[in-house]
C-alpha cells in the first residue's frame, strides 16, 4: 500500500518499525524499492529473539535489498538506515525513547 501511494507521503523522512519481524520481508521490499530515493529512510527491525535477528533477519536484509548492481555506497547507506532491536517491549521502548538506532553491526 505504501509503495502504491508513494506520492502521498512526506518524502523527506520515512521511519518504519517492523514488530516481530522474523524474516523481515515487508521491510526488505520497502528498503529495496525506496532506499535509493532522495529522502531519509530508517527501518527498525524488532524481534524478541536476538538469534532470529542475527541468523534470519540480517542475512535476509542483505540478500533481498541490495541488487547485484549495488555499489559500496548503496551498502553503506543500507547499514546506516537499518537498526535491529531484540528483547521485550521495555527494551524496544528504551531505544525508541532515546531516539537511538541500534546499528546492525552490533549483532
Order of alpha helices (4+ residues) and beta strands (2+ residues): beta-alpha-beta-alpha-alpha-beta-alpha
